[in-house]
Amino acid sequence: MAALLPAIGWMLLALALIGSLYTIASAITLRGFLASANRTARRSDGVTILKPLHGAEPRLADNLATFLEQEHDGPVQLLCGVQRADDPALAAVEALKARFPQARIDVIVDPTPHGANGKVANLINLAPHIAHDVVVLSDSDMAAAPDYLAGVLAALDRPGVGAVTLAYAGRGDAGFWSRLAAAGLTWQFLPGAVFGVARGLARPCMGSTIAMRRGTLAAIGGFDAFADVLADDYAIGQAIAARGLTVAMPPLLVTHASIERDFGDLWRHEVRWGATVRDLVPFAHVMGVIAMPLPLALLATPFHPLLALALAGFALLARLAAVLTADARAGRRTAPLWTFPFRDCLTFAVFLASLTARSVDWRGARLRMEQDGQISAEPENLRT
């Protein structure tokens, strides 16, 4: 066993070196990807934006408002859904109606359950009320720039495109831990997602935005087909690809509002996300460890101290470059700069925990992860 320890050290050093080089490449790719965005002409298509809601979120009304403050000449229906008449999210929607009296803001209160995924149940209940041909799904914790619809619609018009999704950066809305959660998105997820798309290694479909036409939605079986799927956004993308269409990701960003109030919130959320990715794309999930060069170099320190510390310094510089690039593209300092080494080590800990997680917490409901991305939950625990 002792003879294996130096080999383990060399393996960790090799992964840390590869990870540092990957980090530099992803930062360069992110800078070029978003720099390629062009101003898109205003559009007049009719659009329905679906917003499944559940509970009060900081800045919920402001986030929803960004989808009504669009440089768009056509009709827009903001279709909001809740499953309970006393849902606190309704107060934010009423405030939004007062703020935009001319806008079409429809609210559907429907407790009808459909499978274990509460958000999808909400979408199923909203579907009969869709007014326009273009349907845009966007999670309640997203905020959009004024050219959002113009860019999404332009991408949807391209030949062979069945849906449009967007990468996103994080914004902490509930204190230190929410800023650290947002940093995980901006500093780690965003460069990796853009690198994967730019190099043809990934074809994501994300809850930040899924825009498609009603005919495409019907062709993939409607929302009912995803009632028992945890990663409904990923499954929708797979269903669209199965019909020979692509999911485009134009060079635009939306903002994810992170609302984790303490370490427990952050840990549960990120382990759920990691475990979901593990079940859907296990090889890619394991290979994702190369995006964590700093903790890998530190783990090699007992085996090869001087070389490991030198490589840890290189990893720090590479990660600093990626962090600064990501924040520049997001247009904000996501979290204090001194936190990024801790954030990287926390990401590694989440990665390890996600390898064995078999049940996850989702907005207060405990869900059991089954095969092929399926989930099960007690009916009384179903929430949006």
Steps between C-alpha positions, in 0.01 A plus 500: 500500500782740589645454152177637351512830688758671275300390195185651652693820554616510139146437380369791708776725365422400142131572549580835662723598208240397244237683703704820512550496123129428451414792729707738287343366180147536639565861605625585150199326345256683727650835409472429127154343518324795657702751298341351186150619594345735246217746544180329383210680332175544689237233431122488486433130567238414758670342802372322809746492790427226752591565863428213742511658846527369854552712808641842566844569357710813553454735205244271335293790367811672365618182330161446337492865393810455285299271270250782443765767440598357164595671175224310326219627275270197516253384765644337812300287740659442840329183622562435870390187681472394864347193659352667809277804536703614802837475328711804603618539139157639411578822686795561269281439195237745625772760551616431146150557363485838672841589359412395143125568462511466120683167500327166463577317822289188550498304825386139526437343840465125452585237765463204262802269551679331211783268596787568740643815340304791643635756255393287205158451660472877507598520132243234408233710670616810313513339155128539410530876554790564260394777260785522247700277267838567659525355850782600734558309823709682756547420867366748753849590623617640165541860384549607138656790310279719273625327182418154637197422283658644186805276538299190589259541209780561251667175608169310486456602135819328387454187285492177697462668840230347715566695820719773643667499840732749669798488730472691824701675768416516870392788722476461876179648641502373860836573657841335511397140431284600206795692355717191543235292324488756221879480474471129433288584198696794363853385581467128430183399319495786246853456356453124484162518326624745239818298441298182452266660247776680311703179466201284409533297820158588643153590377330630813137590550457703819214634710638851461326508162338241278331668204313295241193510282173342610527243223836384633362476853212287374737282296705403807188403695429825680603559857319181609791294364728642770277478808727253682837631384721698738709670229204598284703759308760242397227251404325760283827563318550127445147463365555786255832351385328163449281668238805610303495860623769692684494706818678828425686702761562852363760730664264656753487476879215504747540543874419235760392643836655283772307509827688257727486644852745266670752226434233229523294657222807524278613145573161339434448693178842426356505133599159460333632661186818291503314174561264581215790555260662179627194294412449662159858518370718298741819510294482876448427546871809305606716677242378830641761456772759653266322834548621494863880530470561678830362232737666230287839669537448543874413132538832412336700701757569207741647298212705760308503817716710743295357405162146496636533845656645640177214350304250634756641847433455450126144378560427808712614731220300307240188507713547870575509572126181297451325673792587849377390413145171353616420797723581740217259319271233484771537872563539470878732385777317180584667444837805637682808404301672347802231232520582325174753247645244402766229486232715265291560268796131506586417401143733202534327395824161525329634289214606225741163506679310485172666171406298308760181707551183300429237742627485878474313791652301710255317804642409316819411167337722195537532326163637155435719475190414202282649369177522709181442830678162400641391611848241391753339690786203482731199676340460739793858619444453605139582868456595733219 
